[in-house]
Amino acid sequence: MTDADAQSKPLVVTARPIRSARIANVCAVLVVILFVIIAIVEPHDNAGATFHWRDQVFTGVLGVIIAAGLHLLARPRLRADAQGIRFRGYAGNYRTISWDVVIGVEFPSNARFARIVFPGDEFYALYAVQRADREAAVQAMRGLRKLFAQTHPAA
């Protein structure tokens, strides 16, 4: 690819949590396995309590519910291009923010997540760009800052 090809291709920045997603997915699998084992052992090692098949099923379902909650840590996404930033956090739907209303893109040294700044010291945390992801976070921030510079030539 030549420099002319790279400049004619529009810049698109995508990000998602990597390290926390892996940890969350491993923990979710372990929780399901643990709760299934507990459900199997419940009627045999019950310390005098009476457990029925419904209790075993609910124990397994409870493990799946907890695992689904852990999986929320893998949910954040980010996609930014010249038109704006489209992102979602741990819960809720995607938000689309136009570059016109953004006055800065920053990653403070004491913060775990990157953020986009609005007038009046308001900001949104970009949970898809996390400090724990190291090089992937650096690449995402470089891309976001480049997009910000393209859309805000006076800044």
N, C-alpha and C positions, 0 to 999 in steps of 0.2 A: 504494500500500500504506500503510495506516495504522499507527500505533504499536501498536495492539492486535493487528493481524495479524502484525506483526514479533515481538511477544512470545509469541504463541501458537505460532508456527512453531519447532520445535526447531532448535537451533544445530548445524550439521554443518560441520566444518573439513576441507577437503581440500587437499593440497599435493603437488607433484611438482617436480623440478628443471626449470628452464626454460632458463637460459643454458648450463649444462654439458651438457644434453641436446642442445641445438642444435649446440654445438661437437662433441660426440661423434658425432652423426649426420652432420654434414658431413665430419668426419675419416674416418668409416667408409666413406662413399661414395668419398672420395678414395683411400683404401687399396685398395678393390676395383678402381677404375679403374686405379690404378698397377700392381697385380699382374696385371691382365688385359693391360695394355700390355707388361709384362715377359714374360708368358707368350707373347705373340705374337712379340716380338722375340727371345726366347731362341734359337731355332735359327739365326737369321741373324747375330747379333752375339755369338758365344759364346767368343771368345778361344781357340779350339782345342778346346774341350770338345764332347762329343757329347750333344745333347738329343733325346729322343724325345717322342712325343705324350703319353706318360704323365707326363713331367716338366712339360710345359705344363699339363696338367690339374691336377696337384698344386700348381703355382704359383698357379693360379686358386683352388683350394680353400683354400690357405693364406691368401690374401688375404681370403676370406670368413670364415675362422676368426678372423683378427685383427680384422676389422670387427665380428664378433659380440662379441668381447671389449671393443671400444670402446663398443659399444652398451649394455653393462652400466651405463655412467655415466648412462643415461637411465632406469634401472629403478626407483629408489626411489619409493615412494608413501606417503601418509599419509591416513588418514581417522579423524577423532575426532568423537565425539558424547557425549552425557551418560552412556552406559554405559562408554565406555573409548576407548582409542586402538588403532587397527589400522594397522600399518606394516610395510614391508619395506625392506631395504637393497639393496646392490648385488647380493648373492647370497642365496639361501635363500628361504624362504617367508614369508608374513605372520606377524606376531606380534600377539597381542591382549593388551593390558594394561588391567586395570580401573583406574579412577581411585582406587579404595580404597588401592592400594599406592603410588601416586605422591605424593611429598611436595613436588614443585616442577617447574615448567616454566621453563627458562632458556635464554638465548642469550648466553653470555659474550662480552665484547668481543674476546677473543683467539681465539675459536673460529670455525671455518668453518660449523659446523652447529649447529642447536638441539639441545636434549637434554631428556629427562625424567629427574628425579632420584628415587632410591629411598632408603630408610633405609640407613645405613651408608656414605654417600658413593658409592653405586653409581649408574650412569646408563646410559641408552641414547642413542646419537646418533640424531637424526632426520634422516637424509640427504636427505629430501625437502624440508626447510626449510634452504636454503643462503643464506649471506650474499651471494653473487653475484646472487641473484634480487631483491635490494633490496626494492622495494615489495611484491612477492608474499610475501616472507618476513615483512615487517612485518605484513601482513594475517593471515597464518597464525599468527604469534605472538600477535597480539591475540585471535584466536579461541580459541587454545589456553589463553591466560591467562583468558579469560572462562569457558571450560568448567571450568577448574581451580577458579576462584572459585565457580562454581555447585555443584560437587560437594564442595567443602571450605569450607563457610560459616564455620567457626571460624578458618581461615587467613586 
